[in-house]
């Protein structure tokens, strides 16, 4: 791909000698690794002083760097431009081989060509697989599952009965879609009795699900993952949860049963959400936060229990000062001075 085509693809302004406009670019690499036929990028201004050292054939960046001999493609968002370029250079593999002879396909299964089904994959009766989808080795697809077009299920994925998966969905290895929700009823003696989980999971278009993530089927109805949502590795999503569009759920986060997330919610690593609450659209939940109550749109919270992020930052600053404050307080007490009001200066409503 020539450099001028890359600039056109990302809507960027190409600077440098005209002879460079037809330069052939063969790949995309980091600033440290890129060679004369590679494109690189600068998304973090922290690394701007490193630009004179690069050996790349061209660079994506937000602001021109005067005096740099490397051709520059100036764009408003280099990271987004990088994503678009890499999707062209490194697309998902297309279906290649059809159905492997060691795959097991039950009766009444619909495969819309072209579809690739790898060795030891199992597709049970009544399921439908859309064109352009790749079913990797060892994938299990239960009965009456519907999978859309252009999906990629990596090795070891499990999609249980009756689940629905949209178009262009990527599921990383060993994720489980449609496992039983955690539902039990206790009798007077404290014995737990399983409540059959007879619902399903419905996943929208353009969703990506990380390795070893589990999404439980609903008790009744459906657990829903909205279009465009990206879910990291090792995430637990419980029964009857409904997640809106374009959300980001980072590794080791957990969402308890029947909770709802609006659109574009970000749940950072190891954050937890209790059951039966709602988190409004465009909210951001900090890492390791514990959300125990519903939150309005555009909330920013951190900590466990979760409080406003601004207040949490103030508390973290104060925590570092506590040893010194305690020492001064003890000194005052020894001298007979008043200890003061420990609540002074605190704002519980911020």
C-alpha positions in Angstrom: 0.0 0.0 0.0 1.5 3.4 -1.0 1.7 6.2 1.5 -0.7 8.5 -0.3 -3.3 5.8 -0.1 -2.8 5.4 3.6 -3.2 9.2 4.1 -6.4 9.1 2.1 -7.7 6.1 4.1 -7.3 7.9 7.4 -8.2 11.4 6.2 -4.8 12.7 7.0 -2.5 15.4 5.7 0.7 14.0 4.2 3.8 16.1 4.7 7.3 15.5 3.2 8.9 15.4 -0.2 6.5 14.5 -3.1 8.8 11.5 -4.0 7.6 10.0 -0.7 3.9 10.0 -1.6 4.4 6.9 -3.7 6.5 5.2 -1.1 5.5 1.5 -0.6 4.5 0.6 3.0 4.6 -3.1 3.8 3.6 -3.2 7.5 2.9 -1.4 10.7 5.3 -1.5 13.7 6.1 0.4 16.9 8.5 3.4 16.8 11.3 1.3 18.2 10.9 -1.6 15.7 9.8 0.2 12.5 12.1 0.1 9.5 12.2 2.0 6.2 9.1 0.2 4.7 7.0 0.3 7.9 4.4 2.8 9.1 4.6 3.8 12.8 2.5 6.1 15.0 2.8 8.6 17.9 -0.4 8.5 20.1 1.2 9.5 23.4 3.0 13.0 23.4 5.3 11.6 26.1 7.3 9.9 23.4 7.6 12.9 21.1 11.2 13.5 22.0 12.0 10.1 20.5 10.9 11.0 17.0 14.4 12.1 15.7 15.6 8.5 16.4 13.0 6.6 14.4 13.9 4.7 11.2 10.3 4.2 10.0 9.2 4.9 6.5 6.3 7.1 7.7 4.6 8.1 10.9 1.0 8.9 12.0 0.8 11.8 14.5 -1.4 14.6 15.6 0.9 17.5 15.2 3.7 18.0 12.7 7.3 17.6 13.9 9.5 20.3 12.3 12.7 19.1 10.8 11.8 15.4 10.8 13.0 13.8 7.6 10.5 10.9 8.0 7.2 11.6 6.0 4.4 12.5 8.4 0.7 11.7 8.1 -1.0 14.3 10.3 -4.4 13.2 11.7 -6.7 14.4 14.5 -6.5 11.0 16.3 -3.4 8.9 15.5 -4.7 5.9 17.6 -7.9 5.7 15.6 -6.0 6.1 12.4 -3.7 3.2 13.5 -6.7 1.0 14.0 -8.0 1.7 10.5 -4.7 1.1 8.9 -4.0 -2.2 10.8 -7.4 -3.5 9.8 -6.3 -3.2 6.2 -2.9 -4.7 6.7 -3.8 -7.4 9.2 -7.5 -8.5 8.6 -9.0 -11.5 10.2 -8.4 -14.7 8.3 -11.1 -15.6 5.8 -12.7 -19.0 5.7 -10.3 -21.4 4.0 -11.0 -25.1 4.1 -14.8 -25.7 4.6 -15.7 -28.4 7.1 -12.7 -30.3 8.5 -13.3 -34.1 8.3 -12.8 -34.4 12.0 -15.5 -31.9 12.8 -18.9 -33.2 14.0 -21.9 -31.6 12.4 -25.4 -32.8 13.5 -28.5 -33.0 11.3 -30.4 -29.9 10.2 -27.5 -27.6 10.6 -27.3 -24.7 8.1 -23.8 -23.5 7.0 -24.0 -20.5 4.7 -20.9 -20.7 2.4 -18.1 -19.9 2.8 -17.7 -21.2 6.3 -14.7 -22.8 7.9 -15.2 -25.4 10.6 -12.0 -26.6 12.3 -11.1 -30.1 13.6 -12.9 -31.4 16.6 -15.5 -28.7 16.4 -19.0 -29.7 17.3 -22.2 -28.1 15.9 -25.4 -29.5 17.2 -28.8 -29.9 15.6 -30.8 -26.9 14.2 -27.9 -24.3 14.5 -27.3 -21.8 11.7 -23.9 -20.3 10.8 -23.6 -17.2 8.6 -21.3 -16.7 5.6 -17.7 -15.8 6.2 -17.7 -17.2 9.7 -14.7 -19.2 11.1 -15.4 -21.9 13.7 -12.0 -22.8 15.2 -10.7 -26.1 16.4 -12.5 -27.6 19.4 -15.4 -25.1 19.4 -18.7 -26.4 20.8 -21.9 -24.9 19.4 -25.1 -26.2 21.0 -28.5 -26.8 19.5 -30.5 -24.1 17.8 -27.7 -21.5 18.0 -27.7 -18.7 15.5 -24.4 -17.1 14.5 -24.2 -14.2 12.0 -21.9 -13.4 9.2 -18.2 -12.7 9.4 -17.7 -14.0 12.9 -14.5 -15.6 14.3 -14.7 -18.1 17.1 -11.2 -19.0 18.3 -10.3 -22.5 19.6 -12.2 -23.9 22.6 -15.1 -21.4 22.6 -18.4 -22.8 23.9 -21.7 -21.4 22.7 -24.6 -23.2 24.4 -28.1 -24.0 23.2 -30.4 -21.3 21.8 -27.9 -18.4 22.0 -27.9 -15.7 19.4 -24.7 -14.0 18.0 -24.7 -11.1 15.6 -22.5 -10.3 12.7 -18.7 -9.7 12.8 -18.4 -11.0 16.4 -15.0 -12.1 17.7 -14.8 -14.6 20.6 -11.4 -15.3 22.0 -10.3 -18.8 23.1 -12.2 -20.7 25.9 -14.9 -18.1 26.4 -18.2 -19.6 27.4 -21.5 -18.1 26.1 -24.7 -19.3 27.7 -23.5 -21.2 30.8 -26.1 -21.6 33.5 -26.9 -18.5 35.6 -26.1 -18.8 39.3 -29.7 -19.4 40.5 -30.6 -21.4 43.6 -33.5 -21.5 46.1 -32.9 -22.4 49.7 -35.3 -24.6 51.7 -35.9 -24.2 55.5 -33.0 -26.6 56.2 -30.6 -24.4 54.1 -30.2 -26.8 51.3 -29.9 -25.2 47.9 -32.1 -26.2 45.0 -31.1 -25.4 41.4 -33.4 -23.1 39.4 -33.2 -24.2 35.8 -31.9 -21.4 33.6 -34.1 -21.6 30.5 -33.2 -18.2 28.9 -30.5 -17.4 26.4 -27.7 -14.9 25.6 -28.1 -12.5 22.7 -25.0 -10.7 21.4 -25.2 -7.8 19.0 -23.0 -7.0 15.9 -19.3 -6.1 16.2 -18.9 -7.3 19.8 -15.5 -8.8 20.9 -15.3 -11.2 23.9 -12.0 -12.0 25.6 -10.5 -15.3 26.5 -12.0 -17.2 29.4 -14.8 -14.8 29.8 -18.2 -16.2 30.8 -21.6 -14.8 30.0 -24.5 -16.6 31.7 -27.8 -17.4 30.1 -30.9 -15.7 31.5 -33.2 -17.5 34.0 -36.0 -16.3 31.7 -35.7 -14.1 28.7 -32.2 -13.1 27.7 -28.8 -11.8 28.8 -28.0 -9.0 26.3 -24.6 -7.6 25.1 -25.2 -4.5 22.9 -23.6 -3.9 19.5 -20.0 -2.7 19.5 -19.3 -3.6 23.1 -15.7 -4.9 23.8 -15.2 -7.3 26.7 -11.7 -8.2 28.0 -10.4 -11.5 29.3 -11.7 -13.2 32.5 -14.9 -11.2 32.8 -18.0 -12.6 34.5 -21.4 -11.4 33.3 -24.3 -13.0 35.3 -27.8 -14.0 34.2 -30.2 -11.4 32.9 -27.6 -8.6 32.7 -28.2 -6.1 29.9 -25.2 -4.2 28.6 -25.8 -1.3 26.1 -23.9 -0.5 22.9 -20.2 0.4 22.7 -19.4 -0.4 26.3 -15.9 -1.4 27.5 -15.6 -4.1 30.2 -11.9 -4.6 31.3 -10.3 -7.8 32.7 -11.6 -9.4 35.9 -14.6 -7.2 36.1 -17.9 -8.8 37.3 -21.5 -7.8 36.8 -24.1 -9.5 39.1 -27.5 -10.7 37.9 -30.2 -8.4 36.4 -28.1 -5.3 36.4 -28.2 -2.9 33.4 -25.5 -0.8 31.8 -26.4 2.0 29.4 -24.4 2.8 26.3 -20.7 3.7 26.3 -20.1 2.7 29.9 -16.5 1.9 30.8 -16.0 -0.7 33.6 -12.3 -0.8 34.5 -10.3 -3.8 35.7 -11.6 -5.8 38.7 -14.6 -3.5 39.1 -17.7 -5.1 40.6 -21.3 -4.3 40.1 -24.0 -5.7 42.5 -27.2 -7.1 41.2 -30.4 -5.3 40.2 -29.0 -1.8 39.7 -28.6 0.5 36.7 -25.6 2.4 35.5 -26.4 5.3 33.2 -24.8 5.8 29.8 -21.4 7.4 29.4 -20.4 6.5 32.9 -16.9 5.5 34.0 -16.2 3.0 36.8 -12.6 3.0 38.2 -10.5 0.0 38.7 -11.4 -2.2 41.7 -14.5 -0.2 42.4 -17.5 -1.8 44.0 -20.7 -0.3 42.7 -23.6 -0.9 45.2 -26.2 1.5 44.0 -27.6 2.8 40.7 -25.7 5.6 39.0 -27.0 8.4 36.7 -25.6 9.1 33.3 -22.1 10.4 33.0 -21.1 9.3 36.5 -17.4 9.0 37.4 -16.8 6.8 40.4 -14.0 5.0 42.1 -13.4 3.0 45.3 -15.3 0.4 47.2 -17.9 1.3 47.9 -17.8 3.5 44.9 -18.0 7.2 45.5 -17.4 10.2 43.2 -14.0 10.0 41.5 -13.1 13.5 42.6 -13.8 12.8 46.3 -12.0 9.5 46.0 -8.9 11.3 44.7 -9.0 13.7 47.7 -9.3 10.8 50.1 -6.3 9.1 48.6 -4.3 12.3 49.0 -5.4 12.6 52.7 -4.5 9.0 53.4 -0.9 9.7 52.6 -0.9 12.6 55.1 -2.5 10.6 57.9 0.7 9.4 59.7 1.9 13.0 59.9 -1.5 14.3 61.0 -1.7 11.6 63.7 1.8 12.5 65.0 0.8 16.1 65.3 -2.4 15.3 67.0 -0.7 13.1 69.6 1.9 15.9 70.1 -1.0 18.4 70.8 -2.7 15.9 73.2 0.5 15.5 75.2 0.8 19.3 75.5 -2.8 19.6 76.5 -4.0 21.4 73.4 -7.5 20.8 71.8 -7.5 18.0 69.3 -9.9 19.9 67.0 -12.9 18.5 65.1 -11.9 15.5 63.0 -14.8 16.1 60.7 -13.6 19.6 59.9 -13.2 20.3 56.2 -15.0 17.1 55.1 -17.6 17.4 52.3 -19.7 14.3 52.3 -21.9 15.5 49.4 -19.2 16.2 46.8 
